Amino acid sequence: MMITPITPIASVASVASANSIEPLFRIGRNASVNHNQHETGKTGFSFSDILKQMIDNVNATNAQTQTDSFNLAMGFTDLEDLHNIEINAMKADLALRTMTSVRNKVLEAYTEIMRITV
């Protein structure tokens, strides 16, 4: 009986697109992350779309890291793949830290707006 490694829960297409943190670096450079056309005819970034992409990225990298950890613990991973496991863990850590930082900034901005007296 041959034991096969466990595959990630997310589909391969969603993991491949969300696993990259490159869209996070392109947000401020007029890139085409998620251009939405508003009723006014202007195109721009929707903050909710950017947040959704960040959350999807965190979930995808976390799922990949969990799969890698399980496969490593069960002995399904070759020693040559250890560097890929470490890279995936660092991607997950960076995605989570970025998401936490954005959340903290949004909460700070909300608190500041709530302190403004009209």
Phi, psi and omega in degrees: 000125181262131179266130179254149180293154179281137178268157179299155180293318181289156179292157182298322181295318182289325179291320181295322182279326183270346183289338181276137178265005181304320179301333178293328180279339183270353187303315184275004186246032179054041178272169182264064180289303177204079178286130177243142177260117180276173180299334182282352180094351179282150173251147180184181180272136172268126182299322179294325177293320179295316178297320179297318178297320180295318179294318177299320179296316179297315180297317182293315180292325177293318178297319179295319180294319178296319178296315179299317181296317180296314180298323178293316181295325182275354178086017180275351186258136175284155179294337179290339182269005181297325179294325177293324177295317179295319178296317179296323177294321179291324176298317179296319179296315180295319179296318179293318178296320179296315179297319178295320179295317178296317178301316180297320179293321178295318178295322176297316180296318179297316179297319179295319179295321180292337179279344181290130177262138181251000000 
